[in-house]
Amino acid sequence: MLRLHCYSKQAVFDGKRAIRGGIPFVFPQFGQWAFGPQHGFARVARWHVEKLPERLPSGDVEAVFSLMDDDFTRSMWHFQFRLTYRLILREKELHFNIGVYNPSKELTFSCQLLLHTYFKVPDVRRCQITGMHGCMFIDKTREGTVYQETREVVTINEWTDRIYQNTMQEHIITNVVSGRKMRIQKYNFPDTVIWNPWADYAKEIPDFGDDEFPNMVCVEAGRVAAPIVLLPGTAFEASQILQVM
Ligand SMILES: O=P(O)(O)OC[C@H]1O[C@@H](O)[C@H](O)[C@@H](O)[C@@H]1O
């Protein structure tokens, strides 16, 4: 089995803070948040297992998780909500189906949602990422200045922290694990964040090794530039498929 995802050697699995690696679930806030931790509470909350991993007649393996408001979430964000997260594992694919529901009878909420996927790569400088050509992006390394991407493929040779907007439904990343390509397909996720802390910023991240930045890249599908607005009783759905090519 190929190990696609990257976990820092210094990742802390104490159940208190977000794990440095894997696919942290960013909700209801992307980035810094006045009311709670950066990237929201979903990546540090305890999810409920709706369905333990089970092999379906097709051979796929399915598992379903959920997260609802409770005292912990309401201490930061007073809205009622229900998230469902359905994962399906196939031989070379992983499917992520997400639903956000607003069960309130009166209150509308707005939120951001993003899958903060860490890919393990032999050398990030050799990766090319398609699907951003012509897109506007917010460059968080340059005080949020907005630029347009002119390159057919994005390469990474420095500290990179960009929110690409209205990206293509598909990204291909080259030179991922064992030199293979990875396809990301996304539905209802208009934005793609590309992040690598590079050498200087890596030193400032306590749960990330100083020498680990060449071996990771985050390519994060989400809805962050324009928040999701959910009226009472309505739902939002989005999904992502990761496929080893
Ligand atoms: O250290 P965290 O909270 O996991 O965030 C890592 C990075 O996540 C990215 O999605 C953000 O765009 C970056 O600004 C941030 O530094």
The ligand as a Tripos MOL2 file, in Angstrom:
@<TRIPOS>MOLECULE
LIG
   16    16     1     0     0
SMALL
NO_CHARGES

@<TRIPOS>ATOM
      1 O1         -0.3500   25.4370   11.5450 O.co2     1 LIG1
      2 P1         -1.7660   25.2120   11.0560 P.3       1 LIG1
      3 O2         -2.7910   25.8760   11.9260 O.co2     1 LIG1
      4 O3         -2.0610   23.7510   10.8230 O.co2     1 LIG1
      5 O4         -1.8550   25.9250    9.6490 O.3       1 LIG1
      6 C1         -0.9690   25.5880    8.6430 C.3       1 LIG1
      7 C2         -1.2300   26.4470    7.4030 C.3       1 LIG1
      8 O5         -2.4750   26.0910    6.8630 O.3       1 LIG1
      9 C3         -2.7410   26.6990    5.6000 C.3       1 LIG1
     10 O6         -3.9550   26.2190    5.1220 O.3       1 LIG1
     11 C4         -2.8030   28.1870    5.7830 C.3       1 LIG1
     12 O7         -3.0630   28.8260    4.5450 O.3       1 LIG1
     13 C5         -1.5100   28.6780    6.3860 C.3       1 LIG1
     14 O8         -1.5730   30.0680    6.5910 O.3       1 LIG1
     15 C6         -1.2080   27.9500    7.6750 C.3       1 LIG1
     16 O9          0.0450   28.3510    8.1620 O.3       1 LIG1
@<TRIPOS>BOND
     1     1     2 2
     2     2     3 1
     3     2     4 1
     4     2     5 1
     5     5     6 1
     6     6     7 1
     7     7     8 1
     8     7    15 1
     9     8     9 1
    10     9    10 1
    11     9    11 1
    12    11    12 1
    13    11    13 1
    14    13    14 1
    15    13    15 1
    16    15    16 1
@<TRIPOS>SUBSTRUCTURE
     1 LIG1         1 GROUP 0 **** ****
